[in-house]
Amino acid sequence: MGIAGSGTWEVTAADIGILEVNLPEISMLKVQRWQSSITTGIDHPERYFRQYVAIVRQRKRLILVNAFCNRDALSYWHEHLVTVFDGGSCCWRAYYDLATESFFDLTVNGVA
């Protein structure tokens, strides 16, 4: 998955607050591009460690939510974007649209 966009913007604490209020919505999303028994959203998305990346795609301000369940193996997660190629449902990503206050395009990592 690439993080394709046409720009960035500065995320505010208020933006993150609104996103986190809506975080339970992740549990209701259908997982995209996944060929496994995991077809519905992530249970308890608030239990994952999350990184937020502000992007602009098709003139929309979006926040990429990059989430993973084991931060101990990733000491750099506060400074660098975490990229994991396996991990199954321990690693997922979704986009959040500030204008609609909704998530979309939930993807889950594969399993080696």
MOPAC internal coordinates of N, CA, C and O (Angstrom, degrees):
PM7 1SCF
backbone

  N    0.0000 0     0.00 0     0.00 0    0    0    0
  C    1.4349 1     0.00 0     0.00 0    1    0    0
  C    1.5162 1   108.45 1     0.00 0    2    1    0
  O    1.2310 1   119.86 1   -50.99 1    3    2    1
  N    1.2981 1   117.87 1   129.01 1    3    2    1
  C    1.4412 1   121.12 1   175.32 1    5    3    2
  C    1.5133 1   110.75 1   -97.27 1    6    5    3
  O    1.2310 1   121.55 1   -17.52 1    7    6    5
  N    1.2921 1   114.64 1   162.48 1    7    6    5
  C    1.4584 1   120.22 1   175.55 1    9    7    6
  C    1.5244 1   105.81 1  -106.57 1   10    9    7
  O    1.2310 1   121.07 1  -107.74 1   11   10    9
  N    1.3237 1   115.57 1    72.26 1   11   10    9
  C    1.4499 1   121.01 1  -177.44 1   13   11   10
  C    1.5212 1   109.55 1   -80.76 1   14   13   11
  O    1.2310 1   120.63 1   -46.46 1   15   14   13
  N    1.2887 1   116.40 1   133.54 1   15   14   13
  C    1.4478 1   120.78 1   178.62 1   17   15   14
  C    1.5109 1   109.83 1  -164.82 1   18   17   15
  O    1.2310 1   120.67 1    -5.59 1   19   18   17
  N    1.2940 1   116.32 1   174.41 1   19   18   17
  C    1.4518 1   120.05 1  -178.34 1   21   19   18
  C    1.5155 1   111.91 1  -116.41 1   22   21   19
  O    1.2310 1   120.20 1  -161.48 1   23   22   21
  N    1.3296 1   117.23 1    18.52 1   23   22   21
  C    1.4434 1   119.77 1   178.02 1   25   23   22
  C    1.5102 1   111.06 1   161.68 1   26   25   23
  O    1.2310 1   121.70 1    -0.39 1   27   26   25
  N    1.3257 1   114.36 1   179.61 1   27   26   25
  C    1.4541 1   120.23 1   177.41 1   29   27   26
  C    1.5212 1   108.63 1  -133.07 1   30   29   27
  O    1.2310 1   120.50 1    -6.51 1   31   30   29
  N    1.2873 1   116.65 1   173.49 1   31   30   29
  C    1.4537 1   123.78 1   177.21 1   33   31   30
  C    1.5176 1   106.92 1  -153.87 1   34   33   31
  O    1.2310 1   119.87 1    -8.64 1   35   34   33
  N    1.2877 1   117.86 1   171.36 1   35   34   33
  C    1.4673 1   122.59 1  -176.09 1   37   35   34
  C    1.5251 1   110.15 1   -94.73 1   38   37   35
  O    1.2310 1   120.69 1   -60.20 1   39   38   37
  N    1.3210 1   116.29 1   119.80 1   39   38   37
  C    1.4653 1   121.67 1   177.23 1   41   39   38
  C    1.5223 1   108.75 1   -77.10 1   42   41   39
  O    1.2310 1   120.48 1   -43.59 1   43   42   41
  N    1.3182 1   116.69 1   136.41 1   43   42   41
  C    1.4668 1   120.69 1   177.19 1   45   43   42
  C    1.5296 1   110.09 1  -101.50 1   46   45   43
  O    1.2310 1   120.98 1   -14.83 1   47   46   45
  N    1.3077 1   115.73 1   165.17 1   47   46   45
  C    1.4591 1   120.78 1   175.50 1   49   47   46
  C    1.5249 1   110.14 1   -61.20 1   50   49   47
  O    1.2310 1   119.99 1   145.39 1   51   50   49
  N    1.3194 1   117.62 1   -34.61 1   51   50   49
  C    1.4664 1   121.54 1   178.37 1   53   51   50
  C    1.5290 1   110.61 1   -65.61 1   54   53   51
  O    1.2310 1   120.13 1   139.82 1   55   54   53
  N    1.3372 1   117.36 1   -40.18 1   55   54   53
  C    1.4684 1   121.46 1   177.24 1   57   55   54
  C    1.5247 1   110.31 1   -59.90 1   58   57   55
  O    1.2310 1   120.56 1   133.57 1   59   58   57
  N    1.3211 1   116.53 1   -46.43 1   59   58   57
  C    1.4653 1   121.47 1  -179.85 1   61   59   58
  C    1.5287 1   110.25 1   -65.60 1   62   61   59
  O    1.2310 1   120.45 1   141.52 1   63   62   61
  N    1.3236 1   116.75 1   -38.48 1   63   62   61
  C    1.4610 1   120.38 1   178.27 1   65   63   62
  C    1.5176 1   112.00 1   -59.71 1   66   65   63
  O    1.2310 1   120.75 1   135.06 1   67   66   65
  N    1.3302 1   116.17 1   -44.94 1   67   66   65
  C    1.4751 1   120.59 1   179.06 1   69   67   66
  C    1.5220 1   110.06 1   -65.37 1   70   69   67
  O    1.2310 1   120.31 1   135.97 1   71   70   69
  N    1.3278 1   117.01 1   -44.03 1   71   70   69
  C    1.4627 1   121.45 1   178.03 1   73   71   70
  C    1.5221 1   110.01 1   -56.88 1   74   73   71
  O    1.2310 1   119.98 1   132.20 1   75   74   73
  N    1.3187 1   117.64 1   -47.80 1   75   74   73
  C    1.4611 1   120.93 1  -175.37 1   77   75   74
  C    1.5185 1   112.89 1   -69.02 1   78   77   75
  O    1.2310 1   119.88 1   150.14 1   79   78   77
  N    1.3289 1   117.84 1   -29.86 1   79   78   77
  C    1.4657 1   120.43 1   173.74 1   81   79   78
  C    1.5289 1   109.49 1   -63.18 1   82   81   79
  O    1.2310 1   120.56 1   144.16 1   83   82   81
  N    1.3277 1   116.53 1   -35.84 1   83   82   81
  C    1.4627 1   121.67 1  -178.16 1   85   83   82
  C    1.5265 1   113.70 1   -90.31 1   86   85   83
  O    1.2310 1   119.65 1   178.80 1   87   86   85
  N    1.3154 1   118.27 1    -1.20 1   87   86   85
  C    1.4647 1   122.66 1  -176.05 1   89   87   86
  C    1.5333 1   114.22 1   -52.74 1   90   89   87
  O    1.2310 1   118.37 1   143.38 1   91   90   89
  N    1.3368 1   120.71 1   -36.62 1   91   90   89
  C    1.4692 1   119.73 1   179.01 1   93   91   90
  C    1.5351 1   113.64 1   -57.28 1   94   93   91
  O    1.2310 1   119.94 1   159.02 1   95   94   93
  N    1.3320 1   117.72 1   -20.98 1   95   94   93
  C    1.4643 1   121.68 1   178.07 1   97   95   94
  C    1.5382 1   111.31 1   -57.85 1   98   97   95
  O    1.2310 1   120.08 1   151.75 1   99   98   97
  N    1.3320 1   117.44 1   -28.25 1   99   98   97
  C    1.4642 1   121.75 1   179.34 1  101   99   98
  C    1.5288 1   110.23 1   -55.14 1  102  101   99
  O    1.2310 1   120.15 1   144.81 1  103  102  101
  N    1.3165 1   117.32 1   -35.19 1  103  102  101
  C    1.4665 1   121.64 1  -178.69 1  105  103  102
  C    1.5185 1   113.12 1   -64.16 1  106  105  103
  O    1.2310 1   120.29 1   160.01 1  107  106  105
  N    1.3256 1   117.06 1   -19.99 1  107  106  105
  C    1.4626 1   120.77 1  -177.57 1  109  107  106
  C    1.5215 1   113.56 1   -98.41 1  110  109  107
  O    1.2310 1   119.77 1   173.57 1  111  110  109
  N    1.3222 1   118.04 1    -6.43 1  111  110  109
  C    1.4587 1   120.84 1  -177.93 1  113  111  110
  C    1.5182 1   112.20 1   -78.08 1  114  113  111
  O    1.2310 1   121.03 1   -30.22 1  115  114  113
  N    1.3086 1   115.64 1   149.78 1  115  114  113
  C    1.4632 1   122.00 1   172.49 1  117  115  114
  C    1.5280 1   107.20 1   -84.49 1  118  117  115
  O    1.2310 1   120.64 1   -45.94 1  119  118  117
  N    1.3152 1   116.39 1   134.06 1  119  118  117
  C    1.4565 1   120.79 1   178.89 1  121  119  118
  C    1.5228 1   108.78 1   -71.42 1  122  121  119
  O    1.2310 1   120.67 1   -48.61 1  123  122  121
  N    1.3278 1   116.32 1   131.39 1  123  122  121
  C    1.4617 1   122.72 1  -179.14 1  125  123  122
  C    1.5259 1   110.86 1   -90.41 1  126  125  123
  O    1.2310 1   120.37 1   -32.08 1  127  126  125
  N    1.3163 1   116.89 1   147.92 1  127  126  125
  C    1.4672 1   123.75 1   172.35 1  129  127  126
  C    1.5301 1   112.83 1    52.46 1  130  129  127
  O    1.2310 1   119.96 1  -131.59 1  131  130  129
  N    1.3174 1   117.69 1    48.41 1  131  130  129
  C    1.4615 1   120.53 1  -177.29 1  133  131  130
  C    1.5226 1   108.71 1  -132.60 1  134  133  131
  O    1.2310 1   120.25 1   -52.06 1  135  134  133
  N    1.3088 1   117.13 1   127.94 1  135  134  133
  C    1.4644 1   123.18 1  -178.84 1  137  135  134
  C    1.5217 1   109.84 1  -109.11 1  138  137  135
  O    1.2310 1   119.59 1  -112.54 1  139  138  137
  N    1.3034 1   118.39 1    67.46 1  139  138  137
  C    1.4553 1   121.52 1  -176.89 1  141  139  138
  C    1.5177 1   109.65 1  -155.13 1  142  141  139
  O    1.2310 1   121.28 1     8.45 1  143  142  141
  N    1.3136 1   115.15 1  -171.55 1  143  142  141
  C    1.4580 1   120.05 1   178.39 1  145  143  142
  C    1.5293 1   111.93 1   -75.01 1  146  145  143
  O    1.2310 1   119.86 1   166.60 1  147  146  145
  N    1.3168 1   117.87 1   -13.40 1  147  146  145
  C    1.4665 1   121.18 1   178.08 1  149  147  146
  C    1.5221 1   107.88 1   -81.73 1  150  149  147
  O    1.2310 1   119.98 1   -74.47 1  151  150  149
  N    1.3060 1   117.64 1   105.53 1  151  150  149
  C    1.4624 1   120.55 1  -179.43 1  153  151  150
  C    1.5207 1   112.12 1  -123.71 1  154  153  151
  O    1.2310 1   120.40 1   161.08 1  155  154  153
  N    1.3237 1   116.84 1   -18.92 1  155  154  153
  C    1.4607 1   119.12 1   179.93 1  157  155  154
  C    1.5181 1   109.03 1  -104.84 1  158  157  155
  O    1.2310 1   120.90 1    -3.21 1  159  158  157
  N    1.3011 1   115.88 1   176.79 1  159  158  157
  C    1.4550 1   122.33 1  -175.41 1  161  159  158
  C    1.5183 1   114.30 1   -61.03 1  162  161  159
  O    1.2310 1   121.60 1     1.44 1  163  162  161
  N    1.2834 1   114.55 1  -178.56 1  163  162  161
  C    1.4521 1   123.76 1  -177.89 1  165  163  162
  C    1.5280 1   109.13 1   -87.24 1  166  165  163
  O    1.2310 1   120.63 1   -54.43 1  167  166  165
  N    1.3247 1   116.40 1   125.57 1  167  166  165
  C    1.4682 1   120.01 1   175.54 1  169  167  166
  C    1.5282 1   109.14 1   -69.79 1  170  169  167
  O    1.2310 1   120.36 1   -45.56 1  171  170  169
  N    1.2871 1   116.92 1   134.44 1  171  170  169
  C    1.4630 1   124.14 1   176.61 1  173  171  170
  C    1.5361 1   113.09 1    52.53 1  174  173  171
  O    1.2310 1   119.56 1  -119.33 1  175  174  173
  N    1.3224 1   118.45 1    60.67 1  175  174  173
  C    1.4679 1   120.24 1   179.78 1  177  175  174
  C    1.5267 1   113.30 1   -60.38 1  178  177  175
  O    1.2310 1   120.24 1   158.94 1  179  178  177
  N    1.3213 1   117.14 1   -21.06 1  179  178  177
  C    1.4709 1   120.31 1   179.79 1  181  179  178
  C    1.5243 1   111.81 1   -70.31 1  182  181  179
  O    1.2310 1   119.55 1   164.98 1  183  182  181
  N    1.3146 1   118.46 1   -15.02 1  183  182  181
  C    1.4668 1   121.62 1   179.98 1  185  183  182
  C    1.5312 1   113.13 1   -83.37 1  186  185  183
  O    1.2310 1   120.20 1   171.32 1  187  186  185
  N    1.3117 1   117.23 1    -8.68 1  187  186  185
  C    1.4639 1   121.81 1  -179.13 1  189  187  186
  C    1.5256 1   110.52 1   -88.51 1  190  189  187
  O    1.2310 1   120.95 1   -26.59 1  191  190  189
  N    1.3062 1   115.80 1   153.41 1  191  190  189
  C    1.4573 1   121.32 1   171.77 1  193  191  190
  C    1.5224 1   105.71 1   -80.75 1  194  193  191
  O    1.2310 1   120.88 1   -46.16 1  195  194  193
  N    1.3416 1   115.93 1   133.84 1  195  194  193
  C    1.4606 1   119.21 1  -172.09 1  197  195  194
  C    1.5197 1   111.59 1  -126.62 1  198  197  195
  O    1.2310 1   121.90 1   -37.65 1  199  198  197
  N    1.3218 1   113.96 1   142.35 1  199  198  197
  C    1.4591 1   122.06 1   170.96 1  201  199  198
  C    1.5203 1   106.94 1  -115.10 1  202  201  199
  O    1.2310 1   120.46 1   -35.32 1  203  202  201
  N    1.3278 1   116.73 1   144.68 1  203  202  201
  C    1.4534 1   121.49 1  -179.52 1  205  203  202
  C    1.5222 1   109.05 1  -120.24 1  206  205  203
  O    1.2310 1   121.00 1   -51.18 1  207  206  205
  N    1.3374 1   115.70 1   128.82 1  207  206  205
  C    1.4585 1   121.56 1  -179.81 1  209  207  206
  C    1.5183 1   107.68 1  -124.31 1  210  209  207
  O    1.2310 1   120.59 1   -58.84 1  211  210  209
  N    1.3271 1   116.48 1   121.16 1  211  210  209
  C    1.4637 1   121.35 1   178.61 1  213  211  210
  C    1.5151 1   109.49 1   -83.09 1  214  213  211
  O    1.2310 1   120.54 1   -51.46 1  215  214  213
  N    1.3318 1   116.58 1   128.54 1  215  214  213
  C    1.4630 1   121.31 1   177.00 1  217  215  214
  C    1.5216 1   109.31 1  -137.77 1  218  217  215
  O    1.2310 1   121.30 1   -15.81 1  219  218  217
  N    1.3156 1   115.12 1   164.19 1  219  218  217
  C    1.4585 1   122.13 1   171.70 1  221  219  218
  C    1.5248 1   106.39 1  -119.09 1  222  221  219
  O    1.2310 1   120.95 1   -55.98 1  223  222  221
  N    1.3321 1   115.79 1   124.02 1  223  222  221
  C    1.4637 1   120.50 1   178.40 1  225  223  222
  C    1.5120 1   107.47 1  -134.71 1  226  225  223
  O    1.2310 1   121.03 1   -56.05 1  227  226  225
  N    1.3164 1   115.64 1   123.95 1  227  226  225
  C    1.4614 1   122.11 1  -177.06 1  229  227  226
  C    1.5303 1   111.02 1    52.62 1  230  229  227
  O    1.2310 1   121.41 1  -135.21 1  231  230  229
  N    1.3236 1   114.91 1    44.79 1  231  230  229
  C    1.4662 1   124.44 1   178.19 1  233  231  230
  C    1.5258 1   114.36 1    64.99 1  234  233  231
  O    1.2310 1   119.88 1  -165.49 1  235  234  233
  N    1.3277 1   117.83 1    14.51 1  235  234  233
  C    1.4555 1   121.60 1   178.14 1  237  235  234
  C    1.5193 1   108.89 1  -107.13 1  238  237  235
  O    1.2310 1   120.98 1   -42.38 1  239  238  237
  N    1.3257 1   115.73 1   137.62 1  239  238  237
  C    1.4644 1   120.67 1   174.08 1  241  239  238
  C    1.5169 1   108.24 1   -82.46 1  242  241  239
  O    1.2310 1   120.96 1   -61.69 1  243  242  241
  N    1.3122 1   115.78 1   118.31 1  243  242  241
  C    1.4526 1   122.31 1  -178.14 1  245  243  242
  C    1.5195 1   109.79 1  -124.48 1  246  245  243
  O    1.2310 1   121.19 1   -22.78 1  247  246  245
  N    1.3210 1   115.33 1   157.22 1  247  246  245
  C    1.4567 1   120.94 1   171.68 1  249  247  246
  C    1.5245 1   107.17 1  -119.92 1  250  249  247
  O    1.2310 1   121.01 1   -58.04 1  251  250  249
  N    1.3140 1   115.67 1   121.96 1  251  250  249
  C    1.4540 1   120.55 1   173.00 1  253  251  250
  C    1.5203 1   107.60 1   -81.79 1  254  253  251
  O    1.2310 1   120.46 1   -54.87 1  255  254  253
  N    1.3210 1   116.72 1   125.13 1  255  254  253
  C    1.4548 1   121.99 1   175.78 1  257  255  254
  C    1.5250 1   106.21 1  -100.41 1  258  257  255
  O    1.2310 1   120.59 1   -64.07 1  259  258  257
  N    1.3135 1   116.48 1   115.93 1  259  258  257
  C    1.4584 1   123.55 1   179.26 1  261  259  258
  C    1.5278 1   106.05 1  -109.80 1  262  261  259
  O    1.2310 1   120.06 1   -65.91 1  263  262  261
  N    1.3482 1   117.50 1   114.09 1  263  262  261
  C    1.4620 1   120.44 1  -170.92 1  265  263  262
  C    1.5241 1   111.96 1  -124.62 1  266  265  263
  O    1.2310 1   121.25 1   -30.93 1  267  266  265
  N    1.3122 1   115.21 1   149.07 1  267  266  265
  C    1.4645 1   121.38 1   179.18 1  269  267  266
  C    1.5198 1   108.13 1  -153.72 1  270  269  267
  O    1.2310 1   120.81 1   -21.17 1  271  270  269
  N    1.3398 1   116.05 1   158.83 1  271  270  269
  C    1.4682 1   119.32 1  -172.99 1  273  271  270
  C    1.5265 1   113.63 1  -100.68 1  274  273  271
  O    1.2310 1   118.89 1   168.03 1  275  274  273
  N    1.3157 1   119.73 1   -11.97 1  275  274  273
  C    1.4607 1   120.61 1  -175.54 1  277  275  274
  C    1.5216 1   110.78 1  -125.74 1  278  277  275
  O    1.2310 1   120.12 1   -87.35 1  279  278  277
  N    1.3001 1   117.37 1    92.65 1  279  278  277
  C    1.4615 1   119.99 1  -179.19 1  281  279  278
  C    1.5217 1   112.42 1   -79.57 1  282  281  279
  O    1.2310 1   119.80 1   160.07 1  283  282  281
  N    1.3319 1   117.99 1   -19.93 1  283  282  281
  C    1.4618 1   120.48 1  -176.94 1  285  283  282
  C    1.5166 1   112.45 1   -61.03 1  286  285  283
  O    1.2310 1   120.32 1   146.25 1  287  286  285
  N    1.3104 1   116.99 1   -33.75 1  287  286  285
  C    1.4649 1   120.90 1   179.37 1  289  287  286
  C    1.5289 1   111.45 1   -80.08 1  290  289  287
  O    1.2310 1   120.37 1   174.52 1  291  290  289
  N    1.3270 1   116.90 1    -5.48 1  291  290  289
  C    1.4662 1   121.63 1  -173.66 1  293  291  290
  C    1.5289 1   110.02 1  -127.01 1  294  293  291
  O    1.2310 1   120.53 1  -107.78 1  295  294  293
  N    1.3086 1   116.59 1    72.22 1  295  294  293
  C    1.4610 1   120.91 1  -174.83 1  297  295  294
  C    1.5266 1   113.08 1   -63.02 1  298  297  295
  O    1.2310 1   119.79 1   160.11 1  299  298  297
  N    1.3033 1   118.00 1   -19.89 1  299  298  297
  C    1.4663 1   123.15 1  -175.80 1  301  299  298
  C    1.5275 1   113.23 1   -92.69 1  302  301  299
  O    1.2310 1   119.06 1  -172.05 1  303  302  301
  N    1.3252 1   119.40 1     7.95 1  303  302  301
  C    1.4596 1   120.75 1  -169.31 1  305  303  302
  C    1.5208 1   114.55 1   -65.58 1  306  305  303
  O    1.2310 1   119.30 1   161.43 1  307  306  305
  N    1.3270 1   118.95 1   -18.57 1  307  306  305
  C    1.4675 1   120.65 1   176.37 1  309  307  306
  C    1.5275 1   112.49 1   -81.04 1  310  309  307
  O    1.2310 1   120.08 1   160.29 1  311  310  309
  N    1.3136 1   117.46 1   -19.71 1  311  310  309
  C    1.4671 1   121.22 1  -176.31 1  313  311  310
  C    1.5250 1   114.58 1  -108.37 1  314  313  311
  O    1.2310 1   119.76 1   154.30 1  315  314  313
  N    1.3373 1   118.06 1   -25.70 1  315  314  313
  C    1.4680 1   121.23 1  -174.24 1  317  315  314
  C    1.5217 1   110.72 1  -133.95 1  318  317  315
  O    1.2310 1   121.35 1   -30.99 1  319  318  317
  N    1.3130 1   115.02 1   149.01 1  319  318  317
  C    1.4496 1   120.22 1   176.61 1  321  319  318
  C    1.5260 1   109.27 1   -66.18 1  322  321  319
  O    1.2310 1   120.77 1   -50.16 1  323  322  321
  N    1.3086 1   116.13 1   129.84 1  323  322  321
  C    1.4593 1   121.82 1  -179.91 1  325  323  322
  C    1.5269 1   108.70 1   -85.07 1  326  325  323
  O    1.2310 1   121.03 1   -50.42 1  327  326  325
  N    1.3294 1   115.63 1   129.58 1  327  326  325
  C    1.4542 1   121.88 1   175.01 1  329  327  326
  C    1.5174 1   107.69 1  -122.67 1  330  329  327
  O    1.2310 1   120.60 1   -59.73 1  331  330  329
  N    1.3213 1   116.47 1   120.27 1  331  330  329
  C    1.4577 1   122.46 1  -179.59 1  333  331  330
  C    1.5199 1   106.96 1  -124.03 1  334  333  331
  O    1.2310 1   120.37 1   -46.93 1  335  334  333
  N    1.3321 1   116.90 1   133.07 1  335  334  333
  C    1.4637 1   120.28 1  -176.72 1  337  335  334
  C    1.5220 1   113.80 1   -96.13 1  338  337  335
  O    1.2310 1   119.57 1   165.07 1  339  338  337
  N    1.2972 1   118.43 1   -14.93 1  339  338  337
  C    1.4609 1   122.90 1   176.68 1  341  339  338
  C    1.5223 1   107.35 1  -126.74 1  342  341  339
  O    1.2310 1   120.06 1    23.00 1  343  342  341
  N    1.2957 1   117.50 1  -157.00 1  343  342  341
  C    1.4592 1   120.15 1   173.63 1  345  343  342
  C    1.5069 1   115.50 1   105.46 1  346  345  343
  O    1.2310 1   119.93 1   170.34 1  347  346  345
  N    1.3340 1   117.74 1    -9.66 1  347  346  345
  C    1.4611 1   120.17 1   179.19 1  349  347  346
  C    1.5181 1   112.09 1    55.40 1  350  349  347
  O    1.2310 1   120.62 1    40.44 1  351  350  349
  N    1.3172 1   116.41 1  -139.56 1  351  350  349
  C    1.4640 1   120.25 1  -174.94 1  353  351  350
  C    1.5274 1   112.62 1   -73.73 1  354  353  351
  O    1.2310 1   119.97 1  -179.33 1  355  354  353
  N    1.3244 1   117.66 1     0.67 1  355  354  353
  C    1.4619 1   120.66 1   173.92 1  357  355  354
  C    1.5250 1   110.62 1   -71.98 1  358  357  355
  O    1.2310 1   120.11 1   161.70 1  359  358  357
  N    1.3238 1   117.39 1   -18.30 1  359  358  357
  C    1.4657 1   122.50 1  -178.14 1  361  359  358
  C    1.5231 1   108.76 1  -130.81 1  362  361  359
  O    1.2310 1   120.83 1   -56.92 1  363  362  361
  N    1.3169 1   116.01 1   123.08 1  363  362  361
  C    1.4656 1   119.92 1   179.42 1  365  363  362
  C    1.5200 1   110.57 1  -146.04 1  366  365  363
  O    1.2310 1   121.39 1   -16.63 1  367  366  365
  N    1.3212 1   114.95 1   163.37 1  367  366  365
  C    1.4550 1   123.29 1   178.41 1  369  367  366
  C    1.5239 1   109.49 1  -139.43 1  370  369  367
  O    1.2310 1   121.05 1   -32.00 1  371  370  369
  N    1.3076 1   115.59 1   148.00 1  371  370  369
  C    1.4596 1   121.37 1   174.22 1  373  371  370
  C    1.5237 1   107.59 1  -152.72 1  374  373  371
  O    1.2310 1   121.00 1   -23.04 1  375  374  373
  N    1.3096 1   115.69 1   156.96 1  375  374  373
  C    1.4575 1   121.36 1   175.62 1  377  375  374
  C    1.5198 1   108.99 1  -102.06 1  378  377  375
  O    1.2310 1   121.12 1   -33.76 1  379  378  377
  N    1.3314 1   115.45 1   146.24 1  379  378  377
  C    1.4561 1   122.05 1   176.77 1  381  379  378
  C    1.5170 1   107.72 1  -121.15 1  382  381  379
  O    1.2310 1   120.68 1   -53.78 1  383  382  381
  N    1.3307 1   116.30 1   126.22 1  383  382  381
  C    1.4632 1   122.90 1   179.02 1  385  383  382
  C    1.5249 1   108.27 1   -97.46 1  386  385  383
  O    1.2310 1   120.56 1   -65.43 1  387  386  385
  N    1.3176 1   116.54 1   114.57 1  387  386  385
  C    1.4664 1   120.63 1  -179.09 1  389  387  386
  C    1.5243 1   112.73 1   -63.60 1  390  389  387
  O    1.2310 1   120.28 1   145.09 1  391  390  389
  N    1.3271 1   117.06 1   -34.91 1  391  390  389
  C    1.4624 1   120.23 1  -177.07 1  393  391  390
  C    1.5259 1   112.01 1   -66.51 1  394  393  391
  O    1.2310 1   120.45 1   141.30 1  395  394  393
  N    1.3233 1   116.74 1   -38.70 1  395  394  393
  C    1.4612 1   120.70 1  -178.03 1  397  395  394
  C    1.5279 1   112.35 1  -100.42 1  398  397  395
  O    1.2310 1   120.58 1   173.51 1  399  398  397
  N    1.3300 1   116.50 1    -6.49 1  399  398  397
  C    1.4577 1   123.40 1  -176.65 1  401  399  398
  C    1.5276 1   110.90 1    50.94 1  402  401  399
  O    1.2310 1   121.47 1  -131.08 1  403  402  401
  N    1.3485 1   114.79 1    48.92 1  403  402  401
  C    1.4615 1   119.47 1  -179.61 1  405  403  402
  C    1.5235 1   110.90 1  -142.73 1  406  405  403
  O    1.2310 1   121.32 1   -24.05 1  407  406  405
  N    1.3275 1   115.08 1   155.95 1  407  406  405
  C    1.4534 1   123.20 1   178.35 1  409  407  406
  C    1.5187 1   109.60 1   -97.31 1  410  409  407
  O    1.2310 1   120.94 1   -24.56 1  411  410  409
  N    1.3267 1   115.81 1   155.44 1  411  410  409
  C    1.4625 1   121.08 1   174.61 1  413  411  410
  C    1.5192 1   109.29 1  -156.80 1  414  413  411
  O    1.2310 1   121.35 1   -11.17 1  415  414  413
  N    1.3117 1   115.03 1   168.83 1  415  414  413
  C    1.4596 1   124.32 1   175.50 1  417  415  414
  C    1.5365 1   112.51 1    55.30 1  418  417  415
  O    1.2310 1   121.07 1  -125.00 1  419  418  417
  N    1.3234 1   115.56 1    55.00 1  419  418  417
  C    1.4716 1   121.38 1   176.70 1  421  419  418
  C    1.5244 1   108.79 1   -73.75 1  422  421  419
  O    1.2310 1   120.40 1   -54.59 1  423  422  421
  N    1.3190 1   116.83 1   125.41 1  423  422  421
  C    1.4629 1   121.27 1   175.95 1  425  423  422
  C    1.5234 1   108.79 1  -125.87 1  426  425  423
  O    1.2310 1   121.23 1   -33.39 1  427  426  425
  N    1.3282 1   115.26 1   146.61 1  427  426  425
  C    1.4497 1   122.96 1  -179.71 1  429  427  426
  C    1.5244 1   107.23 1  -122.07 1  430  429  427
  O    1.2310 1   120.50 1   -36.23 1  431  430  429
  N    1.3252 1   116.64 1   143.77 1  431  430  429
  C    1.4648 1   120.05 1   179.29 1  433  431  430
  C    1.5133 1   111.81 1   -67.88 1  434  433  431
  O    1.2310 1   121.63 1   -22.90 1  435  434  433
  N    1.3197 1   114.49 1   157.10 1  435  434  433
  C    1.4540 1   120.89 1   174.39 1  437  435  434
  C    1.5160 1   111.18 1   -77.70 1  438  437  435
  O    1.2310 1   120.95 1     1.30 1  439  438  437
  N    1.3182 1   115.78 1  -178.70 1  439  438  437
  C    1.4530 1   122.45 1   178.18 1  441  439  438
  C    1.5170 1   107.84 1  -125.70 1  442  441  439
  O    1.2310 1   120.47 1   -51.02 1  443  442  441
  N    1.3406 1   116.72 1   128.98 1  443  442  441
  C    1.4620 1   120.62 1  -178.67 1  445  443  442
  C    1.5128 1   110.67 1   -75.89 1  446  445  443
  O    1.2310 1   120.10 1   180.00 1  447  446  445

